[in-house]
Amino acid sequence: MIWRSRKVVLALSLSLMPMTAVIAKNNFPDQPIRLLVGYSPGGSVDIVAREYAQQLGRLLKQSVVVENRGGASGTIAAQAVVRAPADGYTLFFTASPTLTVTPAIQKTSFDPVKDFQPVAAVVSYTNVLLVSAQSPYRDVQALAAAAKANPGKLTYGSAGIGSSNHLSGELFADNAGIKLTHVPYKGNAPAQGDLIADRITILFDLNTTAKALVDSGRVRALAVTSAQRNPMFKDVPTMVEAGYPKFVFDGWLGILAPAGTPADVVKTLSDATQKILAEPHFREQMQASGYTLMPGTPKALGERVAREGKQFDDLAERANLRQF
């Protein structure tokens, strides 16, 4: 009887092992989460990522550590995430151009659709077409007319090849049927400096950083690239209103995980993000910084990555922008 009892206990223990293993595996998160950011500390993406990380850690009752892996238009961080275990403990907080623009222009070691599991979008932003205070151009039509009369002589700055302001400049040239000369910089700040000094003709700057320049009177805003007017620039028309119905560009910031991350882990992270977006403090902070909140599903983010990737791939082909 004693032997039989021991056998029963052993059998019960063995039968419970798979379930225990599953429970342990799904007890997410039970260790710190790494949030990789492909941009330098203190920049606009990094600031949002750190606020998000703080809120995510509070909700999940676990540390969320931001790691900056700047360089190569965010692709260094992207590659690190792709190589990480697909367990939800290494996440990618990125601006959209890293996944939708850069692969269309530069050769990357990752596939933005196949190598990532979308988790959630966080906020969207728009670009603002700026000229210096000394510029003779007061509206987009006058600017486009000058560009047509002087092919290649008007210049536009950017934070580098594959950045959102680079592609905004190319979208403008493509939609207006004009030729502009691209002047890439190592970030937005030096491009802003040369715009203020009137050394470049235009800059499609982020609305989050353009506001202070416009308010200071050092630059003028001619148009925004969003589908509707931006609340931060209520008197500034959209590019659609300026006569370019196909010119709409909204960038976004979001979170992705390595492909193959378990569905229950993705759901935990996505559900937590939706709660963060619904919190008044986070919402007010993001809106004050010029962002628009983007609640939604992992599927919706994945569809957007694929759709915008195709859009910019087609543009890169038409405008001969490929670097490979």
Solvent accessible surface area in square Angstrom, and as a share of the most:
residue,aa,sasa,rsa
1,M,179,0.80
2,I,126,0.64
3,W,174,0.61
4,R,165,0.60
5,S,59,0.38
6,R,154,0.56
7,K,108,0.46
8,V,79,0.45
9,V,93,0.53
10,L,108,0.54
11,A,58,0.45
12,L,106,0.53
13,S,54,0.35
14,L,103,0.51
15,S,75,0.48
16,L,100,0.50
17,M,116,0.52
18,P,83,0.52
19,M,120,0.54
20,T,84,0.49
21,A,60,0.47
22,V,81,0.46
23,I,112,0.57
24,A,61,0.47
25,K,148,0.63
26,N,74,0.38
27,N,92,0.47
28,F,27,0.11
29,P,21,0.13
30,D,84,0.44
31,Q,88,0.39
32,P,73,0.46
33,I,0,0.00
34,R,84,0.31
35,L,0,0.00
36,L,1,0.00
37,V,0,0.00
38,G,1,0.01
39,Y,62,0.24
40,S,70,0.45
41,P,92,0.58
42,G,57,0.54
43,G,28,0.27
44,S,32,0.21
45,V,16,0.09
46,D,3,0.02
47,I,103,0.52
48,V,3,0.01
49,A,0,0.00
50,R,105,0.38
51,E,24,0.11
52,Y,0,0.00
53,A,5,0.04
54,Q,125,0.55
55,Q,17,0.08
56,L,0,0.00
57,G,13,0.12
58,R,129,0.47
59,L,50,0.25
60,L,30,0.15
61,K,176,0.75
62,Q,41,0.18
63,S,62,0.40
64,V,21,0.12
65,V,74,0.43
66,V,22,0.12
67,E,49,0.22
68,N,41,0.21
69,R,83,0.30
70,G,37,0.36
71,G,37,0.36
72,A,59,0.46
73,S,37,0.24
74,G,0,0.00
75,T,9,0.05
76,I,78,0.40
77,A,0,0.00
78,A,0,0.00
79,Q,48,0.21
80,A,15,0.11
81,V,0,0.00
82,V,47,0.27
83,R,179,0.65
84,A,15,0.12
85,P,92,0.58
86,A,37,0.29
87,D,54,0.28
88,G,0,0.00
89,Y,29,0.11
90,T,5,0.03
91,L,0,0.00
92,F,0,0.00
93,F,0,0.00
94,T,0,0.00
95,A,7,0.05
96,S,3,0.02
97,P,9,0.05
98,T,0,0.00
99,L,1,0.01
100,T,3,0.02
101,V,1,0.00
102,T,0,0.00
103,P,29,0.18
104,A,5,0.04
105,I,0,0.00
106,Q,48,0.22
107,K,164,0.70
108,T,33,0.19
109,S,89,0.57
110,F,13,0.05
111,D,52,0.27
112,P,24,0.15
113,V,83,0.48
114,K,157,0.66
115,D,41,0.21
116,F,7,0.03
117,Q,50,0.22
118,P,23,0.14
119,V,0,0.00
120,A,0,0.00
121,A,8,0.06
122,V,0,0.00
123,V,0,0.00
124,S,16,0.11
125,Y,17,0.06
126,T,3,0.02
127,N,0,0.00
128,V,0,0.00
129,L,0,0.00
130,L,0,0.00
131,V,0,0.00
132,S,0,0.00
133,A,42,0.33
134,Q,117,0.52
135,S,7,0.04
136,P,106,0.67
137,Y,39,0.15
138,R,171,0.62
139,D,62,0.32
140,V,2,0.01
141,Q,98,0.44
142,A,43,0.34
143,L,0,0.00
144,A,7,0.05
145,A,60,0.47
146,A,18,0.14
147,A,0,0.00
148,K,123,0.52
149,A,77,0.60
150,N,55,0.28
151,P,89,0.56
152,G,19,0.19
153,K,153,0.65
154,L,15,0.08
155,T,29,0.17
156,Y,1,0.00
157,G,0,0.00
158,S,0,0.00
159,A,34,0.26
160,G,15,0.14
161,I,55,0.28
162,G,1,0.01
163,S,21,0.14
164,S,9,0.06
165,N,4,0.02
166,H,7,0.03
167,L,1,0.00
168,S,0,0.00
169,G,0,0.00
170,E,23,0.11
171,L,11,0.05
172,F,0,0.00
173,A,13,0.10
174,D,59,0.30
175,N,45,0.23
176,A,10,0.08
177,G,61,0.59
178,I,19,0.10
179,K,130,0.55
180,L,18,0.09
181,T,58,0.34
182,H,44,0.20
183,V,45,0.26
184,P,67,0.42
185,Y,38,0.14
186,K,204,0.86
187,G,23,0.23
188,N,31,0.16
189,A,73,0.56
190,P,61,0.38
191,A,0,0.00
192,Q,27,0.12
193,G,33,0.32
194,D,29,0.15
195,L,0,0.00
196,I,46,0.23
197,A,43,0.33
198,D,64,0.33
199,R,165,0.60
200,I,8,0.04
201,T,25,0.15
202,I,1,0.00
203,L,0,0.00
204,F,0,0.00
205,D,0,0.00
206,L,29,0.14
207,N,0,0.00
208,T,31,0.18
209,T,51,0.29
210,A,0,0.00
211,K,65,0.27
212,A,68,0.52
213,L,13,0.07
214,V,37,0.21
215,D,97,0.50
216,S,61,0.40
217,G,48,0.46
218,R,113,0.41
219,V,4,0.02
220,R,47,0.17
221,A,21,0.16
222,L,8,0.04
223,A,0,0.00
224,V,0,0.00
225,T,0,0.00
226,S,13,0.09
227,A,45,0.35
228,Q,136,0.61
229,R,110,0.40
230,N,17,0.09
231,P,103,0.65
232,M,41,0.18
233,F,10,0.04
234,K,148,0.63
235,D,131,0.68
236,V,17,0.10
237,P,43,0.27
238,T,2,0.01
239,M,0,0.00
240,V,53,0.31
241,E,99,0.44
242,A,9,0.07
243,G,52,0.50
244,Y,30,0.11
245,P,103,0.65
246,K,174,0.74
247,F,0,0.00
248,V,56,0.32
249,F,9,0.04
250,D,45,0.23
251,G,1,0.01
252,W,0,0.00
253,L,3,0.01
254,G,0,0.00
255,I,0,0.00
256,L,1,0.00
257,A,0,0.00
258,P,4,0.02
259,A,46,0.36
260,G,66,0.63
261,T,9,0.05
262,P,41,0.26
263,A,86,0.67
264,D,60,0.31
265,V,7,0.04
266,V,10,0.06
267,K,127,0.54
268,T,46,0.27
269,L,0,0.00
270,S,7,0.05
271,D,59,0.31
272,A,6,0.04
273,T,0,0.00
274,Q,50,0.22
275,K,125,0.53
276,I,0,0.00
277,L,7,0.04
278,A,67,0.52
279,E,38,0.17
280,P,78,0.49
281,H,112,0.50
282,F,0,0.00
283,R,82,0.30
284,E,109,0.49
285,Q,71,0.32
286,M,4,0.02
287,Q,99,0.44
288,A,86,0.67
289,S,46,0.30
290,G,7,0.07
291,Y,16,0.06
292,T,84,0.49
293,L,29,0.14
294,M,33,0.15
295,P,97,0.61
296,G,31,0.30
297,T,77,0.45
298,P,33,0.21
299,K,151,0.64
300,A,49,0.38
301,L,5,0.03
302,G,21,0.20
303,E,89,0.40
304,R,45,0.16
305,V,5,0.03
306,A,46,0.36
307,R,144,0.52
308,E,20,0.09
309,G,19,0.19
310,K,130,0.55
311,Q,75,0.33
312,F,5,0.02
313,D,56,0.29
314,D,56,0.29
315,L,1,0.00
316,A,0,0.00
317,E,116,0.52
318,R,147,0.54
319,A,37,0.29
320,N,132,0.68
321,L,20,0.10
322,R,71,0.26
323,Q,111,0.49
324,F,127,0.53
